[in-house]
Amino acid sequence: MLQHLRAGKPTEIGALNEALLARAAALRLAVPFNTAVVLAIRALEAAAALPPVPDGL
């Protein structure tokens, strides 16, 4: 995933965890660790998509 983030490409987090989150929700199971991982990686993806901040700001 780190290589994807550094390259500005989408990660495989959807294939790895989002299907699990959907299945857990359907079964009314709490999966807080997996939820936190997905949210953290999605936040990193969003931050990587931002343009760089110019020097001096």
C-alpha atoms as an extended CHARMM CRD file, in Angstrom:
* protein
*
        57  EXT
         1         1  MET       CA              0.0000000000        0.0000000000        0.0000000000  PROA      1               0.0000000000
         2         2  LEU       CA              2.8290000000        2.3910000000        0.7590000000  PROA      2               0.0000000000
         3         3  GLN       CA              4.1100000000        2.0740000000       -2.8030000000  PROA      3               0.0000000000
         4         4  HSD       CA              0.6430000000        2.9310000000       -4.1200000000  PROA      4               0.0000000000
         5         5  LEU       CA              0.3620000000        5.9640000000       -1.8350000000  PROA      5               0.0000000000
         6         6  ARG       CA              3.8050000000        7.2300000000       -2.8100000000  PROA      6               0.0000000000
         7         7  ALA       CA              2.9450000000        6.8260000000       -6.4930000000  PROA      7               0.0000000000
         8         8  GLY       CA             -0.3930000000        8.6270000000       -6.0630000000  PROA      8               0.0000000000
         9         9  LYS       CA             -2.2870000000        5.4890000000       -7.0690000000  PROA      9               0.0000000000
        10        10  PRO       CA             -5.3450000000        4.0020000000       -5.3380000000  PROA      10              0.0000000000
        11        11  THR       CA             -4.5270000000        1.3100000000       -2.8100000000  PROA      11              0.0000000000
        12        12  GLU       CA             -5.9680000000       -2.1760000000       -2.6080000000  PROA      12              0.0000000000
        13        13  ILE       CA             -7.7750000000       -1.3530000000        0.6540000000  PROA      13              0.0000000000
        14        14  GLY       CA            -11.1650000000       -1.8210000000       -1.0020000000  PROA      14              0.0000000000
        15        15  ALA       CA            -10.3760000000       -5.3370000000       -2.1140000000  PROA      15              0.0000000000
        16        16  LEU       CA             -8.8410000000       -6.2050000000        1.2410000000  PROA      16              0.0000000000
        17        17  ASN       CA            -11.1700000000       -4.6790000000        3.8070000000  PROA      17              0.0000000000
        18        18  GLU       CA            -14.2380000000       -2.9410000000        2.4130000000  PROA      18              0.0000000000
        19        19  ALA       CA            -15.8900000000       -6.2110000000        1.3840000000  PROA      19              0.0000000000
        20        20  LEU       CA            -15.2650000000       -7.4790000000        4.9050000000  PROA      20              0.0000000000
        21        21  LEU       CA            -16.8430000000       -4.3320000000        6.3600000000  PROA      21              0.0000000000
        22        22  ALA       CA            -19.9270000000       -4.8110000000        4.1960000000  PROA      22              0.0000000000
        23        23  ARG       CA            -20.2720000000       -8.4590000000        5.1940000000  PROA      23              0.0000000000
        24        24  ALA       CA            -19.7580000000       -7.6540000000        8.8740000000  PROA      24              0.0000000000
        25        25  ALA       CA            -22.4230000000       -4.9390000000        8.6910000000  PROA      25              0.0000000000
        26        26  ALA       CA            -24.8550000000       -7.3800000000        7.0820000000  PROA      26              0.0000000000
        27        27  LEU       CA            -24.2290000000       -9.7730000000        9.9750000000  PROA      27              0.0000000000
        28        28  ARG       CA            -24.3490000000       -6.9550000000       12.5440000000  PROA      28              0.0000000000
        29        29  LEU       CA            -20.7920000000       -7.6520000000       13.6420000000  PROA      29              0.0000000000
        30        30  ALA       CA            -18.4760000000       -4.9440000000       14.9120000000  PROA      30              0.0000000000
        31        31  VAL       CA            -15.0760000000       -4.8850000000       13.2570000000  PROA      31              0.0000000000
        32        32  PRO       CA            -13.5440000000       -1.7190000000       14.7140000000  PROA      32              0.0000000000
        33        33  PHE       CA             -9.9450000000       -2.4820000000       13.7740000000  PROA      33              0.0000000000
        34        34  ASN       CA            -10.8030000000       -3.0920000000       10.1280000000  PROA      34              0.0000000000
        35        35  THR       CA            -12.9680000000        0.0390000000       10.0940000000  PROA      35              0.0000000000
        36        36  ALA       CA            -10.1130000000        2.1130000000       11.5160000000  PROA      36              0.0000000000
        37        37  VAL       CA             -7.6660000000        0.7160000000        8.9630000000  PROA      37              0.0000000000
        38        38  VAL       CA             -9.9640000000        1.5480000000        6.0400000000  PROA      38              0.0000000000
        39        39  LEU       CA            -10.5910000000        5.0710000000        7.3380000000  PROA      39              0.0000000000
        40        40  ALA       CA             -6.8840000000        5.6900000000        7.9220000000  PROA      40              0.0000000000
        41        41  ILE       CA             -5.8580000000        4.4690000000        4.4590000000  PROA      41              0.0000000000
        42        42  ARG       CA             -8.6510000000        6.4240000000        2.7470000000  PROA      42              0.0000000000
        43        43  ALA       CA             -7.4780000000        9.5660000000        4.6200000000  PROA      43              0.0000000000
        44        44  LEU       CA             -3.9070000000        8.9480000000        3.4380000000  PROA      44              0.0000000000
        45        45  GLU       CA             -5.1460000000        8.4880000000       -0.1300000000  PROA      45              0.0000000000
        46        46  ALA       CA             -7.0660000000       11.7750000000        0.0830000000  PROA      46              0.0000000000
        47        47  ALA       CA             -4.0400000000       13.5910000000        1.5080000000  PROA      47              0.0000000000
        48        48  ALA       CA             -1.7740000000       12.1550000000       -1.2070000000  PROA      48              0.0000000000
        49        49  ALA       CA             -4.1540000000       13.5170000000       -3.8420000000  PROA      49              0.0000000000
        50        50  LEU       CA             -3.7260000000       17.0990000000       -2.5780000000  PROA      50              0.0000000000
        51        51  PRO       CA             -1.2900000000       19.3510000000       -4.4030000000  PROA      51              0.0000000000
        52        52  PRO       CA              1.9850000000       19.9670000000       -2.5680000000  PROA      52              0.0000000000
        53        53  VAL       CA              2.1720000000       22.9790000000       -0.2660000000  PROA      53              0.0000000000
        54        54  PRO       CA              4.5780000000       25.6330000000       -1.5960000000  PROA      54              0.0000000000
        55        55  ASP       CA              7.6640000000       26.3670000000        0.5000000000  PROA      55              0.0000000000
        56        56  GLY       CA              7.3340000000       29.2790000000        2.8850000000  PROA      56              0.0000000000
        57        57  LEU       CA              3.7120000000       28.7080000000        3.8680000000  PROA      57              0.0000000000
